[in-house]
Amino acid sequence: MLAVAPRPSNAWRECPNMNLNQITLPSLDIVTSTAFYRAMGFTQIVGAPHYARFECPDGDSTFSVHLVSQVPGETNVVVYFEVEDVDARVHELKAKGFEFLGPPSDESWLWREARLKDPSGNILCLYRAGKNRKNPPWRLAAG
């Protein structure tokens, strides 16, 4: 007989202090990854031979890279960094030698974005969503 897991409760709603503020990405070479993210404008706050952590310029979020012997196959995971002006930021980074997968574009989900890969192949997206990030016209009604 197949056991069915109980349906999760909405107990997480009772924990209002839960906030996504840290992610960790795999890195094949910490030195190269560290240089890449510092050149993008992030501030390194932790460094070790196997690990580095960075602060985002705005807000309270951090992210890190940790050394791995191989990165997982295509995961389709994308890490989004919101910027005020996507086109200006892409232009600035291209002048520093960064390569993007394509030019900035307006997407059907009402965000302007441009994607690139870090030295280990992790997909990054510079985007501007403004109010549409949390309040798109198709947002579900509360309840």
C-alpha angles and dihedrals in degrees: 000000000000114000115223118212115234114260109260116252125229089251089126088068087063089061102069094170094071110115134163105235108141136048131172124214128198117251129195091196121023094195093053093043092048092052091048096053094042089052088052088060104260120137115236111224102168130034134179134149089264103030145036131183128200137195120226112234093237129040127006101287126123133186134191144198124219129195118258131172091228135005120236117260122263105324099167088223111150125193112211124209114186116218131181096237116021095188094051093046092049090049090050093049094045088055087057091052101263115147122216127204089233141337122289110283140186108243129209090246087065098254127121110220148163126196134212137165127239120228091274094050098258110151116237127187126201106202147161117213103152111181091350093073093072102011111040117164088256096053113143117252116254115259 
